[in-house]
């Protein structure tokens, strides 16, 4: 399995850290991507500097199973960027999984793929659409969206949708571990 993680300056690192852990633990190849202007490195909102593996325009959607779009105010800067919007459309047309959290669903909306899809987000600009749910995590077909504060639930749901848990006990153990719950 191969996963793409889209990065841009100011992405919210903690919203995807548990998901990247789960993907890595399940032996998914994780490829970070950024725009050509950010190919020398991207700094997260938490100050984490990441060197992307590839540039958005150089990846082929058919080679990947998942595209993850983290939240962050950066989405307002890239919401008209045709490279990332085109990749989102290509992944969607090929029925690949798209997972977006917090502000990330804004890019799905700008790519035109939220039409008639149920979704959730932390961005007020797109909460007014009819299909908006006020749930922490929403799944509609190949699209998984979450509010920013639901990053554990987001990680678990994406992992579940990719059928990467061994069984229900494995899923429950993951939730308990990251939520620091006891039985």
SULVEN-V611739 format. One record per pair of residues at least 12 apart in sequence whose ideal C-beta (glycine too) atoms are under 10 Angstrom apart, sorted by the first residue. I is the first residue (numbers start at 1). J is the second residue. If there is no record, write none. Layout:
BEGIN
i:I j:J
i:I j:J
END
This chain:
BEGIN
i:1 j:23
i:1 j:26
i:1 j:27
i:1 j:28
i:1 j:29
i:1 j:30
i:1 j:64
i:1 j:65
i:1 j:66
i:1 j:162
i:1 j:163
i:1 j:164
i:2 j:23
i:2 j:28
i:2 j:29
i:2 j:30
i:2 j:31
i:2 j:59
i:2 j:63
i:2 j:64
i:2 j:65
i:2 j:66
i:3 j:19
i:3 j:20
i:3 j:23
i:3 j:24
i:3 j:26
i:3 j:28
i:3 j:29
i:3 j:30
i:3 j:31
i:3 j:32
i:3 j:64
i:3 j:65
i:3 j:66
i:3 j:67
i:3 j:68
i:3 j:97
i:3 j:99
i:3 j:158
i:3 j:162
i:4 j:29
i:4 j:30
i:4 j:31
i:4 j:32
i:4 j:33
i:4 j:53
i:4 j:54
i:4 j:56
i:4 j:59
i:4 j:61
i:4 j:63
i:4 j:64
i:4 j:65
i:4 j:66
i:4 j:67
i:4 j:68
i:4 j:69
i:4 j:87
i:4 j:91
i:4 j:96
i:4 j:98
i:5 j:19
i:5 j:20
i:5 j:23
i:5 j:30
i:5 j:31
i:5 j:32
i:5 j:33
i:5 j:34
i:5 j:50
i:5 j:52
i:5 j:53
i:5 j:66
i:5 j:67
i:5 j:68
i:5 j:69
i:5 j:70
i:5 j:99
i:6 j:32
i:6 j:33
i:6 j:34
i:6 j:35
i:6 j:42
i:6 j:52
i:6 j:56
i:6 j:67
i:6 j:68
i:6 j:69
i:6 j:70
i:6 j:74
i:6 j:78
i:6 j:84
i:6 j:87
i:6 j:88
i:6 j:100
i:6 j:104
i:6 j:107
i:7 j:32
i:7 j:33
i:7 j:34
i:7 j:35
i:7 j:38
i:7 j:41
i:7 j:42
i:7 j:43
i:7 j:44
i:7 j:48
i:7 j:50
i:7 j:51
i:7 j:52
i:7 j:53
i:7 j:56
i:7 j:68
i:7 j:69
i:7 j:70
i:7 j:72
i:7 j:74
i:8 j:33
i:8 j:34
i:8 j:35
i:8 j:37
i:8 j:38
i:8 j:42
i:8 j:43
i:8 j:44
i:8 j:52
i:8 j:56
i:8 j:69
i:8 j:70
i:8 j:72
i:8 j:73
i:8 j:74
i:8 j:75
i:8 j:77
i:8 j:78
i:8 j:81
i:8 j:84
i:8 j:107
i:9 j:34
i:9 j:35
i:9 j:37
i:9 j:38
i:9 j:41
i:9 j:42
i:9 j:43
i:9 j:44
i:9 j:45
i:9 j:72
i:9 j:73
i:9 j:74
i:9 j:77
i:9 j:78
i:10 j:42
i:10 j:43
i:10 j:44
i:10 j:45
i:10 j:46
i:10 j:70
i:10 j:71
i:10 j:72
i:10 j:73
i:10 j:74
i:10 j:75
i:10 j:76
i:10 j:77
i:10 j:103
i:11 j:32
i:11 j:34
i:11 j:42
i:11 j:43
i:11 j:44
i:11 j:45
i:11 j:46
i:11 j:48
i:11 j:50
i:11 j:69
i:11 j:70
i:11 j:71
i:11 j:72
i:11 j:73
i:11 j:74
i:11 j:75
i:11 j:102
i:11 j:103
i:11 j:104
i:12 j:44
i:12 j:45
i:12 j:46
i:12 j:70
i:12 j:71
i:12 j:72
i:12 j:73
i:12 j:74
i:12 j:101
i:12 j:102
i:12 j:103
i:12 j:104
i:12 j:122
i:12 j:148
i:12 j:151
i:13 j:43
i:13 j:44
i:13 j:45
i:13 j:46
i:13 j:47
i:13 j:48
i:13 j:50
i:13 j:70
i:13 j:72
i:14 j:44
i:14 j:45
i:14 j:46
i:14 j:48
i:14 j:70
i:14 j:71
i:14 j:148
i:14 j:151
i:15 j:44
i:15 j:45
i:15 j:68
i:15 j:69
i:15 j:70
i:15 j:71
i:15 j:72
i:15 j:100
i:15 j:101
i:15 j:102
i:15 j:103
i:15 j:104
i:15 j:122
i:15 j:146
i:15 j:147
i:15 j:148
i:15 j:149
i:15 j:150
i:15 j:151
i:15 j:154
i:15 j:155
i:16 j:44
i:16 j:68
i:16 j:69
i:16 j:70
i:16 j:71
i:16 j:99
i:16 j:101
i:16 j:102
i:16 j:104
i:16 j:151
i:16 j:154
i:16 j:155
i:16 j:158
i:17 j:44
i:17 j:46
i:17 j:48
i:17 j:70
i:17 j:151
i:17 j:155
i:18 j:151
i:18 j:152
i:18 j:153
i:18 j:154
i:18 j:155
i:18 j:156
i:18 j:158
i:18 j:159
i:18 j:174
i:18 j:177
i:18 j:178
i:19 j:66
i:19 j:68
i:19 j:70
i:19 j:99
i:19 j:101
i:19 j:146
i:19 j:151
i:19 j:152
i:19 j:154
i:19 j:155
i:19 j:156
i:19 j:157
i:19 j:158
i:19 j:159
i:20 j:32
i:20 j:68
i:20 j:70
i:20 j:155
i:21 j:155
i:21 j:159
i:21 j:174
i:21 j:178
i:22 j:155
i:22 j:156
i:22 j:158
i:22 j:159
i:22 j:160
i:22 j:162
i:22 j:164
i:22 j:165
i:22 j:174
i:22 j:178
i:23 j:65
i:23 j:66
i:23 j:68
i:23 j:155
i:23 j:158
i:23 j:159
i:23 j:162
i:23 j:164
i:25 j:159
i:25 j:164
i:25 j:174
i:26 j:159
i:26 j:162
i:26 j:163
i:26 j:164
i:26 j:165
i:26 j:166
i:26 j:170
i:27 j:164
i:28 j:64
i:28 j:65
i:28 j:66
i:28 j:159
i:28 j:162
i:28 j:164
i:29 j:53
i:29 j:63
i:29 j:64
i:29 j:65
i:30 j:53
i:30 j:66
i:30 j:68
i:31 j:52
i:31 j:53
i:31 j:54
i:31 j:59
i:31 j:63
i:31 j:64
i:32 j:50
i:32 j:51
i:32 j:52
i:32 j:53
i:32 j:54
i:32 j:68
i:33 j:52
i:33 j:53
i:33 j:54
i:33 j:55
i:33 j:56
i:33 j:57
i:33 j:58
i:33 j:59
i:33 j:64
i:33 j:67
i:33 j:83
i:33 j:84
i:33 j:87
i:34 j:50
i:34 j:51
i:34 j:52
i:34 j:53
i:34 j:54
i:34 j:55
i:34 j:56
i:34 j:78
i:34 j:84
i:35 j:52
i:35 j:55
i:35 j:56
i:35 j:57
i:35 j:78
i:35 j:81
i:35 j:83
i:35 j:84
i:36 j:55
i:36 j:56
i:36 j:57
i:36 j:58
i:36 j:83
i:37 j:55
i:37 j:81
i:38 j:50
i:38 j:51
i:38 j:52
i:38 j:55
i:38 j:56
i:38 j:74
i:38 j:78
i:39 j:51
i:39 j:52
i:39 j:53
i:39 j:54
i:39 j:55
i:39 j:56
i:39 j:58
i:40 j:52
i:42 j:74
i:44 j:70
i:44 j:72
i:44 j:74
i:45 j:70
i:45 j:71
i:45 j:72
i:45 j:73
i:45 j:74
i:55 j:83
i:56 j:78
i:56 j:81
i:56 j:82
i:56 j:83
i:56 j:84
i:56 j:85
i:56 j:86
i:56 j:87
i:57 j:82
i:57 j:83
i:57 j:84
i:57 j:86
i:57 j:87
i:58 j:83
i:59 j:83
i:59 j:87
i:59 j:90
i:59 j:91
i:60 j:87
i:60 j:90
i:61 j:86
i:61 j:87
i:61 j:88
i:61 j:89
i:61 j:90
i:61 j:91
i:61 j:92
i:61 j:93
i:61 j:94
i:61 j:96
i:62 j:90
i:62 j:91
i:62 j:94
i:62 j:96
i:63 j:96
i:64 j:87
i:64 j:90
i:64 j:91
i:64 j:94
i:64 j:96
i:64 j:97
i:65 j:91
i:65 j:94
i:65 j:96
i:65 j:97
i:65 j:162
i:66 j:91
i:66 j:96
i:66 j:97
i:66 j:98
i:66 j:99
i:66 j:142
i:66 j:144
i:66 j:158
i:66 j:161
i:66 j:162
i:67 j:84
i:67 j:87
i:67 j:88
i:67 j:90
i:67 j:91
i:67 j:92
i:67 j:96
i:67 j:97
i:67 j:98
i:67 j:99
i:67 j:100
i:67 j:104
i:67 j:107
i:67 j:108
i:68 j:97
i:68 j:98
i:68 j:99
i:68 j:100
i:68 j:101
i:68 j:104
i:68 j:144
i:68 j:154
i:68 j:155
i:68 j:158
i:69 j:84
i:69 j:88
i:69 j:98
i:69 j:99
i:69 j:100
i:69 j:101
i:69 j:102
i:69 j:103
i:69 j:104
i:69 j:105
i:69 j:106
i:69 j:107
i:69 j:108
i:69 j:111
i:69 j:145
i:70 j:99
i:70 j:100
i:70 j:101
i:70 j:102
i:70 j:103
i:70 j:104
i:70 j:148
i:70 j:151
i:70 j:154
i:71 j:100
i:71 j:101
i:71 j:102
i:71 j:103
i:71 j:104
i:71 j:105
i:71 j:106
i:71 j:121
i:71 j:122
i:71 j:123
i:71 j:146
i:71 j:147
i:71 j:148
i:71 j:151
i:71 j:154
i:72 j:101
i:72 j:102
i:72 j:103
i:72 j:104
i:72 j:148
i:73 j:102
i:73 j:103
i:73 j:123
i:74 j:103
i:74 j:104
i:74 j:107
i:75 j:100
i:75 j:102
i:75 j:103
i:75 j:104
i:75 j:105
i:75 j:106
i:75 j:107
i:75 j:109
i:75 j:110
i:75 j:121
i:75 j:123
i:75 j:125
i:76 j:103
i:76 j:106
i:76 j:123
i:76 j:125
i:78 j:106
i:78 j:107
i:78 j:110
i:79 j:103
i:79 j:106
i:79 j:107
i:79 j:109
i:79 j:110
i:79 j:111
i:79 j:125
i:80 j:110
i:81 j:107
i:81 j:110
i:82 j:110
i:82 j:111
i:84 j:107
i:84 j:110
i:84 j:111
i:85 j:107
i:85 j:108
i:85 j:110
i:85 j:111
i:85 j:112
i:85 j:113
i:86 j:111
i:87 j:107
i:87 j:111
i:88 j:100
i:88 j:107
i:88 j:108
i:88 j:109
i:88 j:110
i:88 j:111
i:88 j:112
i:88 j:113
i:89 j:108
i:89 j:111
i:89 j:112
i:89 j:113
i:90 j:111
i:91 j:111
i:91 j:113
i:91 j:142
i:92 j:108
i:92 j:111
i:92 j:112
i:92 j:113
i:92 j:114
i:92 j:117
i:92 j:141
i:92 j:142
i:92 j:143
i:93 j:113
i:94 j:142
i:95 j:141
i:95 j:142
i:96 j:142
i:97 j:139
i:97 j:141
i:97 j:142
i:97 j:143
i:97 j:144
i:97 j:158
i:97 j:161
i:97 j:162
i:98 j:111
i:98 j:113
i:98 j:117
i:98 j:141
i:98 j:142
i:98 j:143
i:98 j:144
i:98 j:145
i:98 j:158
i:99 j:137
i:99 j:139
i:99 j:142
i:99 j:143
i:99 j:144
i:99 j:145
i:99 j:146
i:99 j:154
i:99 j:155
i:99 j:157
i:99 j:158
i:99 j:159
i:99 j:161
i:99 j:162
i:100 j:114
i:100 j:119
i:100 j:120
i:100 j:121
i:100 j:143
i:100 j:144
i:100 j:145
i:100 j:146
i:100 j:154
i:101 j:120
i:101 j:121
i:101 j:122
i:101 j:137
i:101 j:144
i:101 j:145
i:101 j:146
i:101 j:147
i:101 j:148
i:101 j:149
i:101 j:150
i:101 j:151
i:101 j:153
i:101 j:154
i:101 j:155
i:101 j:158
i:102 j:120
i:102 j:121
i:102 j:122
i:102 j:123
i:102 j:145
i:102 j:146
i:102 j:147
i:102 j:148
i:102 j:149
i:102 j:150
i:102 j:151
i:102 j:154
i:103 j:121
i:103 j:122
i:103 j:123
i:103 j:125
i:103 j:126
i:103 j:148
i:104 j:121
i:104 j:122
i:104 j:123
i:104 j:145
i:104 j:146
i:104 j:148
i:104 j:154
i:105 j:117
i:105 j:119
i:105 j:120
i:105 j:121
i:105 j:122
i:105 j:123
i:105 j:126
i:105 j:127
i:105 j:132
i:105 j:138
i:105 j:143
i:105 j:144
i:105 j:145
i:105 j:146
i:105 j:147
i:106 j:121
i:106 j:122
i:106 j:123
i:106 j:125
i:106 j:126
i:108 j:121
i:108 j:126
i:108 j:143
i:108 j:145
i:109 j:121
i:109 j:123
i:109 j:125
i:109 j:126
i:109 j:129
i:109 j:145
i:110 j:126
i:113 j:141
i:113 j:142
i:113 j:143
i:114 j:126
i:114 j:129
i:114 j:131
i:114 j:132
i:114 j:140
i:114 j:143
i:114 j:145
i:115 j:129
i:115 j:131
i:116 j:130
i:116 j:131
i:116 j:140
i:117 j:129
i:117 j:131
i:117 j:138
i:117 j:139
i:117 j:140
i:117 j:141
i:117 j:142
i:117 j:143
i:117 j:145
i:118 j:130
i:118 j:131
i:118 j:132
i:118 j:133
i:118 j:135
i:118 j:138
i:118 j:139
i:118 j:140
i:118 j:141
i:118 j:143
i:118 j:145
i:119 j:131
i:119 j:132
i:119 j:133
i:119 j:135
i:119 j:138
i:119 j:139
i:119 j:140
i:119 j:143
i:119 j:144
i:119 j:145
i:119 j:146
i:120 j:132
i:120 j:133
i:120 j:134
i:120 j:135
i:120 j:136
i:120 j:137
i:120 j:138
i:120 j:139
i:120 j:140
i:120 j:144
i:120 j:145
i:120 j:146
i:120 j:147
i:120 j:150
i:120 j:154
i:121 j:133
i:121 j:138
i:121 j:145
i:121 j:146
i:121 j:147
i:121 j:148
i:122 j:145
i:122 j:146
i:122 j:147
i:122 j:148
i:122 j:149
i:122 j:150
i:123 j:147
i:123 j:148
i:132 j:145
i:133 j:145
i:134 j:147
i:135 j:147
i:135 j:150
i:135 j:153
i:136 j:148
i:136 j:149
i:136 j:150
i:136 j:151
i:136 j:152
i:136 j:153
i:136 j:154
i:136 j:157
i:137 j:150
i:137 j:151
i:137 j:152
i:137 j:153
i:137 j:154
i:137 j:155
i:137 j:156
i:137 j:157
i:137 j:158
i:137 j:160
i:138 j:157
i:139 j:157
i:139 j:158
i:139 j:160
i:139 j:161
i:142 j:161
i:143 j:161
i:144 j:157
i:144 j:158
i:144 j:160
i:144 j:161
i:144 j:162
i:145 j:157
i:146 j:158
i:151 j:178
i:152 j:174
i:152 j:175
i:152 j:177
i:152 j:178
i:152 j:179
i:152 j:180
i:153 j:175
i:153 j:178
i:153 j:179
i:155 j:174
i:155 j:175
i:155 j:178
i:156 j:171
i:156 j:172
i:156 j:174
i:156 j:175
i:156 j:178
i:156 j:179
i:157 j:171
i:159 j:171
i:159 j:174
i:160 j:174
END
